[in-house]
């Protein structure tokens, strides 16, 4: 089912984050969704009442410069009725954003969330929040989540004293299909399993061939001995 397959994937956001400063460039791509260029980017802006096509002629949409009015949900659709999952992009006129990935993070991996100050690259004492509740303090603008699990899913934001706070964005955890619509994480183990089996098969064939050659050689040797006698 095209709809079920598409909803399991998300459009690509470049750079790979959910939050952006005003006047930066944001690109949303649908080319990899289902492997079809027939997809188009649609969006429902926070300031608009109904969905609209971002670009009707290409499977991608580049917003440059982005402003606060471009904040909202973005997804991919096709004329056959397929629809992908949605990503919620936030564009802020403030001085602080949280660098949080647009795509789901694999369970068991580590993730570093960075709080970015638009006016300075210096380290700041940063407060991090999850689902509106104070989570932890970071002394170098970042928070590392180790061995991520489903319990780490939620809405995150950060705050820098004297600078302000970021919007809040949802962190998703879990596996997801690759750009070709297949389950890439499941294919890799099959590949690694197939290689040793193939080598073993080749080894058996060579062994039987060599063994057969050896037996044939001994047969000829006996026949030659009889002939000499």
Secondary structure, DSSP 8 states (H G I E B T S, - for coil): -HHHHHHTS--EEESS-SEEETT--EEEE-TTGGG-TT-EEEEEETT-SS-EES-SSSSEEEESS--GGG-EEEEEE-TTS-B---EEEEEESSSEEEE--SS-B-TT--EEEEEEETT--S---EEEEETTEEEEEESSSEEEE-S--GGG-EEEEEEETTTEE---EEE-BS----TTSS-HHHHHHHHHHHHHHHHHHHHHHHHHHHHHHHHHHHHHHHHHHHHH-
